[in-house]
Amino acid sequence: MVEFKVVLSDQKTGRAYNVSVSGGVAGALIGKRIGDDIDAGPFGLPGYRMEITGGSDRNGTPSKRNLPVSGRRKLLLSGGIGFKPVMEGQRRRKSIRGNEITADFVQINAKVTGYGDKPLEEYFAKAAPEEKKA
């Protein structure tokens, strides 16, 4: 069974929300690519739309938007996603995951592109702590 943690960023409020997804809803994400705009209704957010912006696998390997494969590749990087050079002109061969979502992903990053009727705070409100009786 596939299970993902979707980190949904709301750019209006500047907050991010965690959504755990498993089963058929998670299976619907497999095969999508970074940059795809999808309906957030199956995640319990009716009326919302979200765009996949990135992700990482179980080892923490980040995915790159412009790498059109489903697995990992070793690329020579000079900066950007997956490598931050310390010296000017430094390059390094690093493992990077492609832009297609597979079952190996653990975390998927997304941002809200279309808003529903209720604000996101209502869907992700924490339960109020109960008061102790004296």
PyMOL commands that set and color helices and strands:
alter all, ss='L'
color gray80, all
select helices_A, chain A and resi 24-29+41-43+120-123
alter helices_A, ss='H'
color red, helices_A
select strands_A, chain A and resi 3-10+15-22+37-39+49-57+72-77+92-97+105-114
alter strands_A, ss='S'
color yellow, strands_A
deselect
rebuild
show_as cartoon
